[in-house]
Amino acid sequence: MQELIDLIRQSGKVLPGNILKVDGFLNHQVSPVLMQHCGQELARRFQDAGVTRVWTVESSGIAPALMTALALGVPMIFARKHKSLTLTDDLYTADVYSYTKKVTNHISIAKRFVQPHDKILLVDDFLANGQAVNGMMEIAAQAGVQVVGAGIVIEKSFQPGGKELRQAGVRVESLAKIKSLAGGKVSFEEGEA
Amino acid sequence: MQELIDLIRQSGKVLPGNILKVDGFLNHQVSPVLMQHCGQELARRFQDAGVTRVWTVESSGIAPALMTALALGVPMIFARKHKSLTLTDDLYTADVYSYTKKVTNHISIAKRFVQPHDKILLVDDFLANGQAVNGMMEIAAQAGVQVVGAGIVIEKSFQPGGKELRQAGVRVESLAKIKSLAGGKVSFEEGEA
C-alpha cells in the first residue's frame, strides 16, 4: 500500500536489532486515517472469505483490527495479554514469546465469544517471527474454528514468520513487506515502491 | 447515548466489587460500529474545542479514542503502560493505580509527539476513580499543554473520578452515566433512558 510505504520511508526509524520504529503513526501515536485505509484494504483483500470475526492481540493490533472489522461489518476481539493465568476455565489460552521484549506472555480469548461456525481473520501491526499470529492460530485450533488468513500492516519478510505461515497453507496479506533493514536502510520487497 | 445504554442493559454483567463487565462490545470483543458512533458523538461534543490530539491509555481506550480522533481529523496517542521504567529521558511519565487489578502502572507518552500548542482531548472506556485520566492530566501538566476535556464511554458516577474532575474545572462528557450497580442492577443517571 503506497500510502503506508511512503510513511515508513518518511518517518520510520531503524534501531539496532532489526527494529523498525513506526511510533509516529502506528504503535504509539496513531494516524486514524491511515488505519482506516489499512482496514479498508485488508477488508478488500479478504472480502470473499466469509469472515465472521477479526482477532488481534492487544495493544498495537487493536487500531488496524478495529478498522478492518468495521469495513467487513463484523465484531473484533482483542486477545488479552497476561503475565500469568490462574483461572482459565472459560478462556482459550496460548503462549506468545516477544523477541523484542524478551518475555513470554499468555494470551487469552473468552470461550463465549467463539462460535463453532466462526471464520477468523487475524490482524496485527507487525509480522516478524510470527509469535502473535501463531498464538492466535493455536487458540483457533483449540476452539475448532477456521482461520481464513492473516492481515498484516508491516511484514518483515527477512524474518521467518510470514514464510512459515505461508508454507503451512495460511493466506497472509501484508500491506508493506520489508526485505531488509540492513545498514539502517529500509528496503521493500520487489513490486513495492 | 441511547444505543450504548441499550447495549449495557442487554449484555452488561454486574460482578462483585461494583464491576460492570461489558466485554461483549467494549473491552474484549469490540463492536466497531458502536465505537464509530461513540467516536462521532464525542467528536460532536468537542467539535468547537480546537482539539489537536486525542490521548488515551492502552488497551481498552484505543478503540473509542481512535474513532474519536478519526471523526475530529487529528492524531491519536495511546500512552504505554509499564510495570517499571528505567530510561525516561525522552518520555513524560505518570503513575496510574488500577483499583480493579490492584496494581500501579507507569504510563508514558514520548515527548516528541507533544507540541507546545497542543489541545488534548482525553478519551477512555471507563471513568470510575479517575486514575487513568488523572495520570494523563499529570503528563499534560508536565508537558505544559492544555487539556480541553475528557470524553468517556461509560462513567460510574457513584465513584468519585468524574465529580473530582468536574470540581477541578475539567469538562467531562460521558456517553453513559451509571449511578448505581447495587444489587446487581444497572441504574443510569436521570435523563438517561
Interface residues (C-beta under 8 A of the other chain):
Chain A: D23 G24 F25 H28 Q29 V30 S31 P32 V33 M35 Q36 E58 S59 I62 A63 L66 M67 A69 L70 G73 V74 P75 M76 I77 F78 R80 I109 A110 F113
Chain B: D23 G24 F25 H28 Q29 V30 S31 P32 V33 M35 Q36 E58 S59 I62 A63 L66 M67 A69 L70 G73 V74 P75 M76 I77 F78 R80 I109 A110 F113
